[in-house]
Amino acid sequence: LKPVLIDSIIPVTPTPVSSSKKINTGIDIDSMNVILKRINELAKNIYFKTASAELSSKSYKSLEEILYFMNQFKTLRLTIEGHTDNQGDSVMNQGLSERRVKSVVDFLSIRGVQRNRLKASGYGLTRPVATNKTPEGRAKNRRVEMVGIFEELE
C-alpha cells in the first residue's frame, strides 16, 4: 500500500512500540508494567483503623515496598485514590476517604518522596466495586487504589 494524498494530508501509520523499546524514562516498558502491577497489588494491602484515617500497622510492609519503588524510579508518579463503603452518610465518607489518602501521601512524603510526585483523590462511597449489602462487599469497597505512571525524562 502507498500513502495517498488527501487534501495535502499524508496518512501516517503509527509504529508499534515493542515491549523492549525504552521510552525516555530510564526503564523498559516490560519493567514499567511489572512495577505498576506490583504497586496496584500492594495498594490492596493498605488498611486503616475503623472509621479513622490512621494507618494500620499491617499496611507498613506494603507502603515500604511502594516507597522503595518511588525512591528507585524518580520518573514514577502516583495517584492515590481512597474509597469507602456506604456505612454513614456521603459527606462523612467523602471526608474520610480524603483524610485516608492524605495519610498515605504523608507516609510517603515524610520518608522522602516529593509531594509533586503524588496526587491524592478521595472518592468516598461514589465508586463501589462490590455490593454494599454484605459485609464482604463493604470490605471490598473500603480500599486504596494507586494509579502509577512513568513520566518521560526531559
N, C-alpha and C positions, 0 to 999 in steps of 0.2 A: 504494500500500500504506500502511496505517496501522499505527503501533505498537500492539501488543496487550499488555495487562497479564497477566502470568502470575505468580501468587504475588507480586504487588506489585513485580515487576521489569520495567522497561521496557527492551526490547532497543534498543541503540544501534548505528546503522550508522556504522562508522568513516569519517571524512572522509579521502579520499586526499590525500596530500601531493604537491602539484605540484612539479615539478623546479625551479621558480623561487622557491618559498617559502623564506624564511630561517628556520631554526630559530635559536634564540638562541645561535649560535656565532660570529657576525660574518662568516659566509661562506655563500654559497648552496650548495644541495645538489649542483648540477652541478659547481661548482668543487671541492667536497669530494671528489667521486668521481674527478675528474681527478687531483687531488693524491694521493689514496690509491693509485690505479692506478700513477702515476709512481713513488711510493715503493716499491711492490711490484716494479716493473721494476728500479729502482736496486739493491734488495737482492740481485738476482740477479748483480750485479757486485761483490759483496764477496768477496774471496778472502784466504786465509791461506797462510803458508809451510807446506810439507808437514809434517804431524804436529805443528803448532805453533799457538798462539793469536796469533802475531804477524801483524798485518795486512800484506798485500802492498801495495806502493806503488800497484799498479794499482787498488786499492779506493778511494783517496783522492778521486778525482773524484766518484764516486757518493756517498760519505759527505759530501762538502762540499755536494752538492746537497740531500741529506737534511737536513743541518744548516741550510741556507737555509730550507727549509720549516718546520723546527722553530722557527727564530727569527722567521719571518714570522707564524706562526699559533700563538699561545700556548695555544689550546684543543686543539691536536693532541697526542695521546698515542700512543706506540708500544710494542708488544710485539715484542721482537726474539727470534726463535727460531733456535736453532742445531741443525744436523743433520749427521750423519756417514755414511760408508759402513760396511760391516761388516768392514773390514780391522782386525785387532786385536780384543781382547776388549771386551765390552759395558761393563765398568767404565771402561776406558781411554777409550773413545769417549764415554761419558757425561761424564766429566771434561773431555775435550777440547771437547765442544760447549758446556759451561758456561763454560769459560775463553774460548772464542771470542766468545760473546755478551757476556761481561764486557768484552772488548777493544772491542767496538762501543759499548757503553754508555760506557766510559771515553773513547773518542774523542769522542763527542758531549758528554758532561758536562764534560770538560776545556775544551771550546770554548763553554761557557755554557748548555747545556741542563740544566735542573733534573732531578736524578735521579728525582724523584717523577713525572715525565712519561714515564719509561722503565721498562719491565718486561723482564726477561731470563728466558728459559726455554731450557734445553738439553735436547734430546731424544735425543742420542746416535744410535744406529742404529735406534731404535724406529719411525720414521715414514718409511720409504723411499718415494720417488716413482717409482723405476725398479728394474730388476733389479740385484742386486749381483754378478751372474755375468759381467758385461762391464765393461771399463774405462769405456765411455761411460755405462753405468748407474750405476756407482760415482761418477763425476764429477757426475752429476745429483743424487745423494743427498747429496753434500758441499755443503751450501748454507746460506745465511742467508735467512730469510723475515721479513718485517715486516708486522705487522697494525696498522693505524692506526685511530684513532677520533678524532672531534672531540667534545669534551665541551661541554655547554651552559654558557653563561655564567650566573653567578648574578645 
